[in-house]
């Protein structure tokens, strides 16, 4: 990814089992792309927990929510940890 990404330069891809939540390590289904080109990855649970705050920040280029792939129930992480 570029040092200064733009929405046009962000690649669209399906997240897979190698993409892990930055909070708990479960499989990521949400990707937030930053202007620096960095990415944050979240499971469904942590993505929903942080979505409002992150979307309110200026600079989130893309909120790529692929939780629809989970079906009716989110299996992102075990919150009993």
N, C-alpha and C positions, 0 to 999 in steps of 0.2 A: 504494500500500500504506500502511497506517496507521503512525503513528509507533511504536506498540507493537502489533505484530501478534500474533494468536492463531491457533492451528491452524484455527479456524472461519473466520477472515477471509482465509486464504490462498487465492488463486484457483488452480484447477486448469486447466492449459492445456498443450497440446502445444507443446514447444519447436520452433522453426523455424530457418531459415537466418540469421535476423537475430540469434539468440541465439549469442554467441560465448564460447568458453572464456576465462576471465580469465587463464589462464596462457600459452596459446600462440596464441590467436586462431582456432583451428579451430571448427567447428560444435559447439555445446554439446548434450549429451544428458543432462546431470545438472544439477539445480538444487538448491541448498541455501538454505533460507529461514531468516533470522535473526529473533530477537524484535524487533529494531529496525525490521523491515520490509525490510531490505536483502536482497539475493540474491547468491549466488555461483554462477557458471556454470562447468562443466567439460566437456571432451571426455571420452570414455570412458576414455582412458589416464590423464589427470590426476585424474579422479574416483576411479578405483580406487586411485591412488597416495595420495590424501589422505582417502579415505573413513573409514578406521578412526580417524584422529586427529580429524576433524571430528565424527563421530558420537559420540565420547567426550566432546566438549565439551558442557557444559550449555547449552542455549539454541538448539540447532538444532531448529527447529519441524518442518521437513519435509526429507527427503532424497528428491527426486523423480528417480528413475533411469529414464530412457527409453531406455537402451542396447539394450533388446530390439528396438527399431526398426532397429538396425544389421544384424541377422541374425547369422550365425555369427562373422564377423570384425569387430573394432572398427576403424573407419577414422577414429578421432578426430583423430590428429595424427601427424606424422612425427617419431619420437623420435630420428632421426639428426641433428636440427638442432644 
